[in-house]
Amino acid sequence: MQEQELTQTQAIGLLIQAADIGQSRGAFKLEEAALITRAIHLLVPERADPGPPAPVEDSASPEGNDE
């Protein structure tokens, strides 16, 4: 089996995946998980918490209701 060359971006992605897998298996203490999350958000800002979800519009609104 031949080793594949990795780019820095691919290496970071693999490390993030490893951290995600470890976290899903309960491999980290709470403080460790928080620090890993901060590090991931520093490297990949778009994975940062987007904040509270947007309100969902009620599809059964009075406007256009034929009942």
C-alpha positions as a Markdown table, in Angstrom:
| # | Residue | x | y | z |
|---|---|---|---|---|
| 1 | Met | 0.0 | 0.0 | 0.0 |
| 2 | Gln | 1.5 | 3.3 | -1.1 |
| 3 | Glu | 1.2 | 6.4 | 1.1 |
| 4 | Gln | -0.7 | 9.3 | -0.4 |
| 5 | Glu | 0.7 | 12.8 | -0.1 |
| 6 | Leu | -1.5 | 15.1 | 1.8 |
| 7 | Thr | -1.9 | 18.8 | 1.5 |
| 8 | Gln | -2.0 | 20.9 | 4.6 |
| 9 | Thr | -5.8 | 21.4 | 4.1 |
| 10 | Gln | -6.4 | 17.7 | 3.8 |
| 11 | Ala | -4.3 | 17.1 | 6.9 |
| 12 | Ile | -6.3 | 19.6 | 8.9 |
| 13 | Gly | -9.5 | 18.1 | 7.6 |
| 14 | Leu | -8.4 | 14.6 | 8.7 |
| 15 | Leu | -7.5 | 15.9 | 12.2 |
| 16 | Ile | -10.9 | 17.5 | 12.5 |
| 17 | Gln | -12.6 | 14.3 | 11.5 |
| 18 | Ala | -10.6 | 12.4 | 14.0 |
| 19 | Ala | -11.6 | 14.9 | 16.7 |
| 20 | Asp | -15.2 | 14.6 | 15.7 |
| 21 | Ile | -15.1 | 10.8 | 15.8 |
| 22 | Gly | -13.3 | 10.8 | 19.2 |
| 23 | Gln | -15.9 | 13.2 | 20.6 |
| 24 | Ser | -18.8 | 11.0 | 19.3 |
| 25 | Arg | -17.2 | 8.1 | 21.1 |
| 26 | Gly | -16.8 | 10.0 | 24.4 |
| 27 | Ala | -13.0 | 10.0 | 24.2 |
| 28 | Phe | -12.6 | 13.5 | 25.7 |
| 29 | Lys | -13.4 | 15.1 | 29.0 |
| 30 | Leu | -15.7 | 18.1 | 28.8 |
| 31 | Glu | -12.9 | 20.6 | 29.2 |
| 32 | Glu | -10.8 | 18.8 | 26.4 |
| 33 | Ala | -13.8 | 18.8 | 24.1 |
| 34 | Ala | -14.4 | 22.5 | 24.6 |
| 35 | Leu | -10.7 | 23.3 | 23.8 |
| 36 | Ile | -10.8 | 21.1 | 20.7 |
| 37 | Thr | -14.0 | 22.8 | 19.6 |
| 38 | Arg | -12.4 | 26.2 | 20.0 |
| 39 | Ala | -9.4 | 25.0 | 18.0 |
| 40 | Ile | -11.6 | 23.7 | 15.2 |
| 41 | His | -13.6 | 27.0 | 15.0 |
| 42 | Leu | -10.3 | 28.9 | 14.8 |
| 43 | Leu | -9.2 | 26.7 | 11.8 |
| 44 | Val | -12.6 | 26.4 | 10.1 |
| 45 | Pro | -14.7 | 29.5 | 11.1 |
| 46 | Glu | -17.7 | 28.4 | 9.0 |
| 47 | Arg | -18.1 | 25.5 | 11.5 |
| 48 | Ala | -18.6 | 28.0 | 14.3 |
| 49 | Asp | -22.0 | 28.0 | 16.1 |
| 50 | Pro | -24.4 | 30.0 | 13.9 |
| 51 | Gly | -26.3 | 31.1 | 16.9 |
| 52 | Pro | -30.0 | 30.4 | 17.6 |
| 53 | Pro | -32.1 | 29.0 | 14.8 |
| 54 | Ala | -34.2 | 31.4 | 12.8 |
| 55 | Pro | -37.9 | 31.4 | 13.7 |
| 56 | Val | -40.0 | 29.0 | 11.6 |
| 57 | Glu | -42.9 | 30.6 | 9.8 |
| 58 | Asp | -46.3 | 29.0 | 10.4 |
| 59 | Ser | -47.5 | 27.5 | 7.2 |
| 60 | Ala | -51.1 | 27.6 | 8.5 |
| 61 | Ser | -51.2 | 31.4 | 8.7 |
| 62 | Pro | -54.5 | 33.2 | 8.3 |
| 63 | Glu | -53.5 | 34.7 | 5.0 |
| 64 | Gly | -54.5 | 32.5 | 2.1 |
| 65 | Asn | -56.2 | 30.0 | 4.3 |
| 66 | Asp | -59.3 | 28.8 | 2.5 |
| 67 | Glu | -60.9 | 26.9 | 5.4 |
